[in-house]
Amino acid sequence: MERVGSARHLVLGYVHALNAIDEAMRVAIPSLERLADVLGLVRSRRISRSGHIGAYSYKVHGAGCHFVSDNGTEVDVDFAVDGSEVFDLWRLRWYGLSLPEAVDVTDQDLRSAVRSLQPLLTEVQPGWFSVAN
């Protein structure tokens, strides 16, 4: 049970980090209504595909963006068609491994943790999750 608790803490940390990134990007780019708008700004060449904004470096990829904080913590997120932020177990594990004090949890423990956090998190398609509105 302790492992699931660690995984739950990791998932909540990821959600918190994602919210901090969203806030920092909105402060830096006032026209940003939601984090997914970064994709449109890159496609319209208003910002570069990669760069540094505030305490984060970023690199847009396909349907998402990879953020790295000044302390090396990594948050990778994809965006659904509706602009919502979505992530899978791989992204959660990668986040945990990038923490200053790495946290390595199993996919099984992460699945249990995500289930325990419903309705905060919603499974939008098998294996992909989003923070509920």
Secondary structure, 3 states (H helix, E strand, C coil): CHHHHHHHHHHHHHHHHHHHHHHHHHHHCCCCCCCCHHHHHHHCCCCCCEEEECCEEEEEECCEEEEEECCCCEEEEEECCCCCEEEEHHHHHHHHHHCCCCCCCCHHHHHHHHHHCCCCEEEEECCEEEECC
